[in-house]
């Protein structure tokens, strides 16, 4: 069976696949990093770090969603998506410099904020652009793609950390995440209002003022 999806859906799914596959390299073994490399690191600290991420990400989703829903158009959804993924992609580089538990806590909070922003923007755009009659298929495609990606990445990440250590893998996660952000630029012209004159950050408006 041949399936066809519109450009926005394709890029959103592809970006998800790349971004989450990158994080899949370290997610299953992150607790080992904390216990092995963080001063005074324990399983409890790893649990607290995970809780900070999940609680903050979950608590912010509804307020951010309400904010985005109250704004017309989808340019704000797009910017929250891109900026959120960008923030999250920079977090692995912070792990390279982490030595104390509070370093990890702060980074996990930043990660949670970034993912709350990205998730809210992503779901709004995906829902708005989903192909009629293919709702279950396209939601399933996204879930399947990044799920398999993270599953395969977990094996690769475990092997990479065993052979090269955590730092090179953290760098790889950050770079892969940034590539996922770059992919989102491929739909910038398909998002209404992103580069028109109505947006305050429109470069054309800034550098070419009306005469």
C-alpha positions, 0 to 999 in steps of 0.5 A: 500500500502506497501512502502519501503525506503532505510536506509539513507532516513528512518534515515533522515526522522526520524531525521527530525521528532524528531528534528523538533518535539522538536522545535515544543514544543516552536516555537508557544509560543516563542514570549510569552517567550520573552515578559514575561521573557526577560527584556524589551521584546516586540512583536517587539523584538520577531519579530526582533528575528524571522527575524534574524533567518530566514534572516540569515538561508536563506542568508547562504543556497546558499553560503553553498550549493555552497561550498558543491557542489564544494567538491567531495563526501558527507562526507562534506554534512554529517558533515555539517548536523550533526554539524548544527543540533548539534549547533541548539540543543544547542541553547535552553539551551542558552535560559535558561540563557537569560535575555536581548534582545541581548542574544536572538538575538545572540542565534537566529543568532547561530540557523540560522547558524546551520540550514543553515548548516544542511539544506544544508547538509540534502538536498544534502544527501536526494537528492542523496539517494532518491529512483528512482521513489519515489521522490514525495513520499519520499519528501512528507513523510518527509514534512508530518512527521515533519509537523504532529510532530510539530503540535502535539508538539505545543499542548504538548508544550503549555500545558507543559509551562502552567504547568511547565514553560519555562525552563523545556520545553527548556531543553526538546527541547535541549535533543530531538534535540540531540537525533535527532543528535544521530539518524544521526550516524546510517547512518555514514557508508552509507555516502561515505568517512566519516570514510575512511582514506581520511578524516583528522579527521579519528580516525583510521588514527590518532591513527594507523599511517602506519609503 
